[in-house]
Structures are given as structure tokens and as C-alpha cells.
Amino acid sequence: MNMKDLKDKMENAKDKIEGGLNETAGKITGNKQLELKGKLQGSKADLEKKMDIKDNINDIKENIADKIIKKMDKK
């Protein structure tokens, strides 16, 4: 994992926590706008996490395909 990946994960975690706090504060105070902002922040963080997982899966698939091609070329 490189520094950019680590920074992205930290930013994503921060967004998730802030979103939860904003959503809870909005519910407690009856501030629907703050509650919605919190929900959106949390959803954004979840989506970014899912996109990271999808990117990792695609990288793994490409790596496996490359290894298979190299093995086939040796034969």
C-alpha cells in the first residue's frame, strides 16, 4: 500500500465518522439539513470504499491473467 492509498483510506474513514456525527446531531437537534448532509457523507464514504474494492479485484484479475499468459508463452 502506498502513501496515496493510505491517505485515501484515512480521508474515507474521516468522511464516514463525520457523516455519522452530522447525521446524529441532525436527528438530535431536529435539523433535517444536517441529518441529510451526514447521510450523504456516509454514503459517499461507503461508495468510495466499494470502488476501492472493485479496483483491487480488477487489479488481481489482471495480475492472474498476466501470469497465465506468461505460463502459456513458456510452453
PAPA-44028 format. One record per residue: z, x, y of N, C-alpha, C in turn. Coordinates in steps of 0.001 Angstrom, whole numbers, plus 524288, in hexadecimal, padded with zeros to 5 digits. Atoms other than C-alpha are relative to their C-alpha. Layout:
<sites>
ZXYZXYZXY;...
</sites>
This chain:
<sites>
80000803537FB6B8000080000800008000080382804D5;800417FCD27FB4B7FC1A805B080D05803417FD8980464;7FCC0801CC7FBA2802F28042581A1F7FE127FAD480243;80219804E77FDEA7F9C67F95181EA1801A47FB707FC94;7FE6080425803947FCC07F15181275805C77FEBF800B6;7FA68800CC7FF3E80B4A7F35881473801197FD2F80520;7FF5E802827FAE880A467EF9F822C77FE6C7FA427FFB9;801C88056680098802997E35481F35803FC7FCB97FD03;7FC13802D68030880CCC7DF6F81510804E27FEEE80338;7FB67800B47FCAA817D97E17481EC97FEEC7FBC480419;8017B803E27FC18810B07D96C829157FFD97FA8B7FD8C;80050804F6802C580E3A7CEB181F1B805807FDE47FEDF;7FA9C8019A8011581C967CE6A81B2A802AF7FE2C80502;7FDBB801737FAF48208B7CDD7829827FE197FA948019E;80232805227FEA8817577C24A82BD2802757FBB27FCB3;7FDBA803DC8039281CDF7BB3881FF5805977FEB1801AF;7FA91800D27FE5982AFB7BD1D8248A800357FD2280536;8001F802957FAE0827F67B976832A87FE4A7FA517FF85;801DA80556800CF8209A7AD8D82E09804477FC827FDE5;7FBB78030F8023582C037A8FB825E58043E7FEDE803FF;7FC08800BA7FBEE835707AB198311E7FE377FC0A80419;80213803AE7FC2082CB67A3F183AC47FFD87FA6D7FDE7;80043805378025D82AA0798A28316C8057A7FD977FFB1;7FAA0801EE8006B839487975D82EF78023B7FEAA8055B;7FE0E801057FAB183C967987783D697FD847FB128023B;802B5804AE7FE308327478E19840688023E7FB107FD97;7FDB78048E802A083835784E48364C805667FEC28023D;7FAA9800C07FE128461C786FA83B38800097FDB580585;8000E801A77FA81842A278508849827FC8B7FB3B80102;80394804607FF4A838AC77A5B8473D7FB148017E802FB;804977FDFE7FD3882E20782F284D537FB728004F7FC1F;804608004F803B6821FE77EEC845BA7FC0980468800CB;803BB7FBD27FEE8819877892684C7E801DC805227FD8E;7FDD47FB398024A8228F794488483B7FFDE7FFAD7FA0F;8002D800C4805A68236F78E9B83A907FA77800E97FDE8;8056A7FF4A801A08149B78E12839847FE57805B980072;8013E7FA747FF588134D79BE683EE28022F803217FB69;7FD9C7FD518046E81CA97A07A8344B7FD087FF1A7FAF4;8030680139804BA8151F7997B829A37FADB803017FFF4;804F67FD2B7FFAB8087C79F9582E6D800B5805D27FF0C;7FEF77FA6F800E280E6A7AD3B82EC2800DD801137FA33;7FEF37FF5880592813687AB9D820E17FB177FF657FCBD;804E6800E0802DB8065D7A64E81C227FC4480494800B6;803557FB767FEF07FF267B18D8229B801B78049F7FCA5;7FDFA7FBB180321807FF7BB5381BC87FEAB7FF337FA3B;8014F8012080574805F37B49280EA17FA3F800F87FEE9;8059C7FF48800A87F73A7B492810797FE91805CC7FFF3;8011F7FA677FFD67F6F27C2F981417801C2802A67FAF8;7FE1F7FDC4804ED7FF037C633808057FC327FEC57FB92;803BC801848040B7F59A7BE987FF5D7FAE58030B80092;804CD7FD077FF1D7EA107C590805A0800AE8059C7FE31;7FEE97FAB3801CE7F0747D2BC802E47FFBA8004C7FA11;8001780024805B17F24D7CEF27F4AA7FA5F7FF997FE10;8057E800A28018B7E41D7CA907F3AE7FD0880523800B9;802887FAF67FF157DF977D7767F9AD80187803ED7FBC8;7FE2F7FC6C804107E7E47DEFE7EFE97FD647FECF7FACB;8029180181804E57E22E7D7517E48C7FA4E801B58000E;805787FE527FFA17D45C7D9EF7E9597FF89805E77FF74;800077FA4E8008B7D77C7E87D7EA8F800BD801947FA4D;7FF0E7FED3805897DCAF7E8997DC9D7FB277FECF7FCC2;804C780166802DA7D0887E18E7D7887FBBC80411800D9;803F87FC0F7FED87C7AA7EB487DE648013F805267FD44;7FE627FB27802927CF727F6B37D9047FEE87FFBF7FA25;80108800AB8059A7CE7E7F15E7CB197FA25800347FEF1;805B17FFFA800B67BFE97EEEB7CC9D7FDD68058D8007D;801BE7FA947FF5C7BDF17FCDF7D1838013E803427FB2A;7FE797FD0D804AF7C552802517C5D27FC887FE987FB5A;8036F801B68044D7BD367FA397BC597FA9A8025F80099;8053A7FDC17FEFC7B0907FEBD7C2B880001805CE7FECB;7FFAF7FA63801167B4E180CFB7C1FB80030801127FA23;7FFAD7FF5B805AF7B84A80B737B3907FAA47FEFC7FD8B;8052080150802357AB218051B7B0CB7FC088044E80134;803A27FBD07FE8A7A3F780FFC7B815800BB804D47FC9B;7FEEA7FB73803447AA8581A417AF7F7FD947FF867FAA5;80217800DB805507A50C8141A7A3057FA4A800CF7FFCC;
</sites>
